[in-house]
Amino acid sequence: MHRNLAIKLAVVALLIMLLMIPILMIDGMIGERQSLRDDVLQDIARSSSYQQKITGPLLVVPYRKTVREWKTNDKTGVRYQEEREYRGRLYFLPDRFALSGDATTELRARGIYQARLYESNNQVSGHFQLPAHYGITENVADYRFEQAFLAVGISDIRGIRNDLKLRLGEKEYGFEPGTSEQLLGDGVHAPLPVLPADSEQTLDFAFDLQLQGTGQLDVTPVGRESVVDLKADWPHPSFIGEYLPNTREIRNDGFTAHWRTSFFATNMQEALDACVAQNDCSSFQNRHFGVSFIDPVDQYLKSDRAIKYALLFIALTFAGFFLFEVLKRLAVHPVQYGLVGLSLALFYLLLLSLSEHMAFGLAYALAASGCVTLIGFYVSHVLRSWTRGAGFTAGLAALYAMLYALLNAEDYALLMGSLLVFGLLASVMVLTRKLDWYGIGKPSVAPQPE
């Protein structure tokens, strides 16, 4: 290969490496703006309510137990019996737990940033199957059961939007602030009427809970059988937690999801017993499921995805210039390579800044159109032909269109990216299949006159 051409290729490679400096700076700016956005979202949630988690209801029965202990008088050696009283609590999970929730979402803005809040109208119902004497089988006379209460853990009680009333049969009882139970954390509790303890009983309960939150709603399946139905007007749900929905339907106007679990799948009773006996509630508190209302592919993630293809875009553009040089015998100066490369890098800065003020699709269209128009106008003069410039511009516009489709793919991004790279490589190989690479850079021999 001609020595000058080899030097030029080395210079072009150096330009590509230098152009990665502004690309990396823009990439860092994306991370900074995303971090700033997250801080603003936290401030909005701090002013309204954070993500919500519903745990319960849990039936709690406080009791006093009289224990008789034999002791010996140190001076006389006489043994005597002393009574001591211990306090404790019995905990019962519902045999059936059902929650039906209908959520609506809305945007709250602060400056140029927006947070997605939801308000969920939930109907909670079920029943407890309580054994005689609450399951105490020995020395029942030593126990005195106090007023029981129903406790419901709600991670951020500021999000409660209605006056909670517990329905037991045909009667209603008011909830009070706080769960009065450390293992549930924040929430509410409802003191219950005096319950007969000498026989088995079924305690049916129901209450309505209007709950506001930000970003995420979790439910703990506390029942021996738990049935949860959620629906919302959000078309991009992300189902999270220990259990996926048994059935789900996602539409353009929202989603519906159905969960059904049992004690065999959740082992909640053992987790609760470990929490009470060993003061280790991590297993009990982590067994939950729910839905996230956060856009899975926001503008910052899309911008970050786009900039990962910057090196490919620059390399392909420079490869196009190189093909014109070797196929059409044109000379493109390294400075011209550099200016076009800077235009490609500027696209990502425009995309980032525009997407913060408008829909990502419109921002992408404006940024891509501006860069393609600028590069097309410049390249037409560099290649000394409007026809060549139009062809180069059309190819660049097609690349941007394929990149946009790639950015919007949530599950097929890797597949589409691989096919794009393979197709571009195949195109270069087809265009250069008859090129004499050993003859590149050699001066052409003019035909001799006869």
Salt bridges, closest charged atoms under 4 A:
ASP38 OD1 - ARG37 NE 2.94
ASP43 OD1 - ARG46 NH1 2.41
GLU69 OE1 - ARG84 NH1 3.98
GLU82 OE1 - LYS71 NZ 2.96
GLU83 OE2 - ARG68 NE 3.27
GLU85 OE1 - ARG64 NH1 3.95
GLU85 OE2 - ARG144 NH2 2.01
ASP95 OD2 - ARG224 NE 3.63
GLU106 OE2 - ARG108 NH2 3.32
ASP142 OD1 - ARG68 NH1 3.01
GLU146 OE2 - ARG64 NE 2.70
GLU146 OE2 - ARG87 NH1 3.29
ASP156 OD2 - ARG158 NH2 2.85
ASP163 OD2 - LYS165 NZ 3.92
GLU176 OE1 - HIS189 NE2 3.47
GLU181 OE1 - ARG89 NH1 2.66
ASP208 OD2 - ARG167 NH1 3.70
ASP218 OD2 - HIS288 ND1 3.88
GLU225 OE1 - ARG96 NH1 3.12
GLU225 OE2 - ARG260 NH1 2.47
ASP229 OD1 - HIS258 ND1 2.69
GLU249 OE1 - ARG251 NH1 3.96
ASP253 OD1 - ARG251 NE 3.00
ASP298 OD2 - ARG37 NH2 2.95
ASP304 OD2 - LYS308 NZ 3.63
GLU325 OE1 - LYS8 NZ 2.51
GLU356 OE1 - ARG33 NH2 2.74
